[in-house]
Amino acid sequence: MTATIYGIKSCDTMKKAMSWLNDHQVDYRFHDYKIAGIDEAHLKRWCDKLGWETVLNRAGTTFRKLPDAAKQNLDRAKAISLMLDQPSMIKRPVLDLGTALLIGFKPDAYVKAFGK
């Protein structure tokens, strides 16, 4: 199965992750959710597996620029709604291996996942 990496092409962390995948000759498909969007089913599955607190990038500029009212009383449903409206709030990259799901780029985790 080919891995799918989700994110935004211009993101530096995405560039590092895709460079690692290329350097280690891993076949993957890139899904740019800034262009192609992301559906609710994916976000719900990611939140179920990893927790919405992990999937939502609260450190990013997009989240920080939200009005305070939008940041208060966050729960799973509100976080998913925010990420659907503005996919830039999804932590990057999300790497879907079919059997495993990784979020963020940590070379050690990629080595472990791919055995390379």
C-alpha positions as CSV (number, residue, x, y, z in Angstrom):
1,M,0.0,0.0,0.0
2,T,1.2,3.5,-0.8
3,A,1.3,5.9,2.1
4,T,-0.6,9.2,1.9
5,I,0.9,12.3,3.3
6,Y,-1.5,15.2,4.1
7,G,-0.5,18.8,4.5
8,I,0.3,22.0,2.7
9,K,3.0,22.1,0.1
10,S,4.6,25.3,1.3
11,C,5.1,24.1,4.9
12,D,8.7,23.7,5.9
13,T,7.9,20.6,8.0
14,M,6.1,19.1,5.1
15,K,9.1,19.7,2.9
16,K,11.3,17.9,5.5
17,A,9.0,14.9,5.7
18,M,8.6,14.6,1.9
19,S,12.4,14.9,1.5
20,W,12.8,12.1,4.0
21,L,10.3,9.9,2.2
22,N,12.1,10.6,-1.1
23,D,15.5,10.0,0.3
24,H,14.4,6.6,1.7
25,Q,12.6,5.7,-1.6
26,V,9.2,5.4,0.0
27,D,6.2,5.5,-2.4
28,Y,3.6,8.0,-1.2
29,R,0.8,10.1,-2.5
30,F,0.6,13.8,-1.4
31,H,-2.8,15.3,-0.5
32,D,-2.6,19.1,-0.3
33,Y,-5.6,20.0,1.8
34,K,-5.1,23.7,1.1
35,I,-6.0,22.9,-2.5
36,A,-8.0,19.7,-2.3
37,G,-9.6,20.3,1.1
38,I,-10.2,17.7,3.7
39,D,-13.4,15.9,4.6
40,E,-15.0,15.5,7.9
41,A,-14.6,11.7,7.8
42,H,-10.8,12.0,7.7
43,L,-10.7,14.5,10.5
44,K,-13.0,12.3,12.7
45,R,-10.9,9.2,12.1
46,W,-7.7,11.1,12.9
47,C,-9.2,12.6,16.0
48,D,-10.5,9.1,17.1
49,K,-7.0,7.6,16.6
50,L,-4.8,10.4,17.9
51,G,-7.1,12.8,19.8
52,W,-8.3,16.1,18.6
53,E,-5.8,17.8,20.9
54,T,-3.0,16.3,18.8
55,V,-4.6,17.0,15.4
56,L,-5.4,20.6,16.1
57,N,-2.3,22.8,15.7
58,R,-2.8,25.4,18.4
59,A,0.7,26.8,18.0
60,G,0.1,27.8,14.4
61,T,-0.5,31.3,13.2
62,T,-4.0,30.5,11.9
63,F,-5.2,29.3,15.3
64,R,-3.5,32.1,17.2
65,K,-5.2,34.7,15.0
66,L,-8.7,33.4,15.9
67,P,-10.9,35.6,18.1
68,D,-10.6,34.5,21.8
69,A,-14.2,33.4,21.7
70,A,-13.4,30.8,19.0
71,K,-10.6,29.4,21.1
72,Q,-12.6,29.0,24.3
73,N,-14.5,25.9,25.3
74,L,-12.8,23.7,22.7
75,D,-14.0,20.2,22.4
76,R,-13.8,17.5,19.7
77,A,-16.7,18.8,17.7
78,K,-15.6,22.5,17.8
79,A,-12.0,21.5,16.9
80,I,-13.2,19.5,13.9
81,S,-15.4,22.4,12.7
82,L,-12.4,24.8,13.0
83,M,-10.2,22.5,11.0
84,L,-12.8,21.9,8.3
85,D,-13.2,25.7,7.9
86,Q,-9.4,26.3,7.9
87,P,-7.3,23.2,7.2
88,S,-4.2,25.2,8.0
89,M,-5.1,24.5,11.6
90,I,-4.4,20.8,11.1
91,K,-1.0,19.8,12.5
92,R,1.4,18.8,9.7
93,P,2.2,16.4,8.2
94,V,-0.4,13.7,8.7
95,L,1.1,10.4,7.3
96,D,-1.5,7.6,6.8
97,L,0.1,4.2,6.3
98,G,-3.2,2.4,6.4
99,T,-2.2,0.5,9.5
100,A,-0.7,3.4,11.3
101,L,-1.2,7.1,11.5
102,L,1.7,9.6,12.3
103,I,1.3,13.3,12.9
104,G,4.1,15.7,12.8
105,F,7.6,14.9,11.4
106,K,9.9,13.0,13.7
107,P,12.6,11.1,11.7
108,D,12.9,8.4,14.3
109,A,9.1,7.7,14.0
110,Y,9.4,7.5,10.2
111,V,12.4,5.1,10.6
112,K,10.4,2.9,12.9
113,A,7.3,3.0,10.7
114,F,9.1,2.1,7.5
115,G,12.0,0.1,8.9
116,K,14.5,2.2,7.0
